[in-house]
Amino acid sequence: MGRKKLVIKRIEDKCNRQVTFSKRRKGLFKKAQDLSILCDIQIAVIVFSSRNKLYQFSYGNSMTEIIQQYYDVTDSDDGEATKNHEHKKSKYASTGANGNYLQRVERYLDELNFDQLTLDDLVQLELDMKTAIAQTRATKASVDRQTRMMAPITTLQEKISAMAKQNDNNREADIEMHDREKNETNHSPLQRTLKLLF
């Protein structure tokens, strides 16, 4: 009894689709590793989920080195490579999830030859820009929320500090008063009697 042939089409059930994606992604990465080991090659796999979450796998060298090697080869194929080719790093690379979209947008804009971009490239560029802007705004809103939430905490900390200082001052005043009272009660009985008489 053989396995049933699977028809390749979009899985409608969201839960099943996610499970299939997870299993097949792991299988893809495993096959890539096997290929790299068997054939002694460098390999890199980049996958974006439907929610634009990045999954990456590299074997042989780091992902950055493999991508740099790819750029070097494709640049030299176009006749644009130089001996001192430096990998351009996006100034937005440290922005986490936004960096992926911003790097793509920056790569398109660095080309500056819009005549060679296809309509699909331009549509994708527009979508990437919109997504990067939306994610940047969401990050900004999150930072604003955190700042607003921290303002009352800072105010409370200042009040606590002021109250602690006031408590210290009150404690010192109480100690001084107690010492004065103690000194007054330590007088001899004769002095107390004289004070009462006069």
C-alpha positions as CSV (number, residue, x, y, z in Angstrom):
1,M,0.0,0.0,0.0
2,G,1.6,3.3,-1.1
3,R,1.2,6.8,0.1
4,K,-1.5,8.9,-1.3
5,K,-0.3,11.6,-3.8
6,L,-0.7,15.0,-2.2
7,V,-2.3,17.7,-4.4
8,I,-0.2,20.8,-4.1
9,K,-2.6,23.7,-3.4
10,R,-3.1,26.2,-0.6
11,I,-4.3,24.6,2.7
12,E,-7.5,26.3,3.7
13,D,-7.5,25.4,7.4
14,K,-5.3,27.9,9.2
15,C,-4.2,25.5,11.9
16,N,-3.3,22.7,9.5
17,R,-1.5,25.3,7.3
18,Q,0.7,26.4,10.2
19,V,1.5,22.8,11.2
20,T,2.4,21.9,7.7
21,F,4.6,25.1,7.3
22,S,6.4,24.3,10.5
23,K,7.1,20.6,9.6
24,R,8.1,21.4,6.0
25,R,10.3,24.3,7.0
26,K,12.2,22.0,9.4
27,G,12.4,19.3,6.6
28,L,13.7,21.9,4.1
29,F,16.4,23.0,6.6
30,K,17.3,19.4,7.3
31,K,17.5,18.6,3.5
32,A,19.7,21.7,3.0
33,Q,22.1,20.6,5.8
34,D,22.2,17.1,4.3
35,L,23.0,18.5,0.8
36,S,25.7,20.8,2.3
37,I,27.4,17.9,4.1
38,L,27.1,15.4,1.3
39,C,28.4,17.7,-1.4
40,D,30.7,19.9,0.7
41,I,28.9,23.2,-0.3
42,Q,27.9,26.4,1.4
43,I,24.1,26.8,1.6
44,A,21.7,29.4,2.9
45,V,17.9,29.3,3.0
46,I,15.7,32.3,3.8
47,V,12.0,31.8,4.5
48,F,9.4,34.4,5.3
49,S,6.1,33.2,6.8
50,S,2.7,34.6,5.9
51,R,3.1,36.9,8.9
52,N,6.5,38.1,7.6
53,K,8.4,36.3,10.3
54,L,11.9,35.5,9.2
55,Y,13.3,32.0,9.3
56,Q,16.9,31.4,8.1
57,F,19.4,28.6,7.9
58,S,22.9,28.5,6.8
59,Y,25.6,25.8,6.8
60,G,29.2,26.0,5.8
61,N,29.5,29.7,6.5
62,S,27.4,32.3,8.2
63,M,24.4,33.7,6.5
64,T,26.1,37.1,6.1
65,E,29.2,35.6,4.5
66,I,27.1,33.5,2.0
67,I,24.9,36.5,1.1
68,Q,28.1,38.7,0.6
69,Q,29.5,36.0,-1.6
70,Y,26.2,36.0,-3.6
71,Y,26.4,39.8,-4.1
72,D,30.1,39.5,-5.1
73,V,29.3,36.9,-7.7
74,T,26.2,38.7,-9.1
75,D,28.1,42.0,-9.2
76,S,31.0,40.5,-11.1
77,D,28.5,38.8,-13.5
78,D,27.1,42.3,-14.2
79,G,30.7,43.6,-14.7
80,E,30.3,46.0,-11.7
81,A,32.5,44.3,-9.2
82,T,35.7,45.9,-7.9
83,K,38.6,44.3,-6.1
84,N,37.9,46.3,-2.9
85,H,34.2,45.6,-2.9
86,E,32.7,46.4,0.5
87,H,29.5,45.0,1.8
88,K,27.1,47.9,2.3
89,K,25.3,47.6,5.6
90,S,22.0,49.2,6.0
91,K,21.9,52.0,8.6
92,Y,18.6,50.5,9.6
93,A,20.0,46.9,10.1
94,S,19.8,47.2,13.9
95,T,16.0,47.9,13.9
96,G,15.0,44.2,14.2
97,A,12.1,43.1,12.1
98,N,11.9,46.5,10.4
99,G,15.4,46.0,9.1
100,N,14.4,43.3,6.7
101,Y,11.9,45.5,4.9
102,L,14.1,48.6,5.1
103,Q,17.1,46.7,3.8
104,R,15.0,45.6,0.8
105,V,13.8,49.1,0.2
106,E,17.3,50.4,0.5
107,R,18.6,47.8,-1.9
108,Y,16.0,48.8,-4.5
109,L,16.8,52.5,-4.0
110,D,20.5,51.9,-4.2
111,E,20.1,50.5,-7.7
112,L,18.7,53.9,-8.8
113,N,18.0,52.4,-12.2
114,F,14.2,52.2,-12.1
115,D,14.1,51.4,-15.9
116,Q,15.4,47.9,-15.1
117,L,12.8,47.3,-12.4
118,T,9.8,45.4,-13.5
119,L,6.3,46.3,-12.5
120,D,6.3,43.4,-10.0
121,D,9.5,44.8,-8.5
122,L,8.0,48.2,-8.1
123,V,4.8,46.8,-6.6
124,Q,6.9,44.8,-4.1
125,L,9.0,47.9,-3.3
126,E,5.8,49.8,-2.6
127,L,4.5,47.0,-0.3
128,D,7.8,46.8,1.5
129,M,7.9,50.5,2.0
130,K,4.3,50.5,3.4
131,T,5.1,47.6,5.7
132,A,8.3,49.2,6.9
133,I,6.5,52.4,7.6
134,A,3.7,50.6,9.4
135,Q,6.2,48.6,11.6
136,T,8.2,51.8,12.3
137,R,5.0,53.6,13.4
138,A,4.0,50.6,15.6
139,T,7.5,50.6,17.2
140,K,7.2,54.4,17.8
141,A,3.7,53.9,19.3
142,S,5.0,51.2,21.6
143,V,7.9,53.4,22.8
144,D,5.5,56.3,23.3
145,R,3.2,54.0,25.4
146,Q,6.2,52.8,27.5
147,T,7.3,56.4,28.0
148,R,3.8,57.5,29.2
149,M,3.7,54.5,31.5
150,M,7.1,55.3,33.0
151,A,6.1,59.0,33.7
152,P,3.9,58.2,36.7
153,I,6.5,55.8,38.0
154,T,9.2,58.5,37.9
155,T,6.9,60.9,39.7
156,L,6.1,58.3,42.4
157,Q,9.9,57.6,42.8
158,E,10.5,61.4,43.2
159,K,7.7,61.5,45.9
160,I,9.1,58.5,47.7
161,S,12.5,60.1,47.7
162,A,11.1,63.4,49.1
163,M,9.1,61.5,51.8
164,A,12.2,59.5,52.8
165,K,14.1,62.8,53.2
166,Q,11.3,64.3,55.3
167,N,11.2,61.1,57.5
168,D,14.9,61.5,58.1
169,N,14.5,65.2,59.0
170,N,11.6,64.3,61.4
171,R,13.6,61.5,63.0
172,E,16.5,63.8,63.6
173,A,14.2,66.4,65.2
174,D,12.6,63.7,67.4
175,I,16.1,62.6,68.5
176,E,17.1,66.2,69.4
177,M,13.8,66.7,71.3
178,H,14.3,63.5,73.2
179,D,17.8,64.4,74.1
180,R,16.7,67.8,75.4
181,E,13.9,66.2,77.5
182,K,16.4,63.7,78.8
183,N,18.8,66.5,79.8
184,E,16.0,68.4,81.6
185,T,15.0,65.3,83.6
186,N,18.6,64.5,84.7
187,H,18.8,67.6,86.9
188,S,19.2,67.0,90.6
189,P,16.1,67.0,92.9
190,L,17.3,70.2,94.5
191,Q,17.4,72.0,91.2
192,R,13.9,70.8,90.4
193,T,12.6,72.0,93.7
194,L,14.2,75.4,93.3
195,K,12.7,75.7,89.8
196,L,9.3,74.9,91.3
197,L,9.7,77.5,94.0
198,F,10.8,80.3,91.8
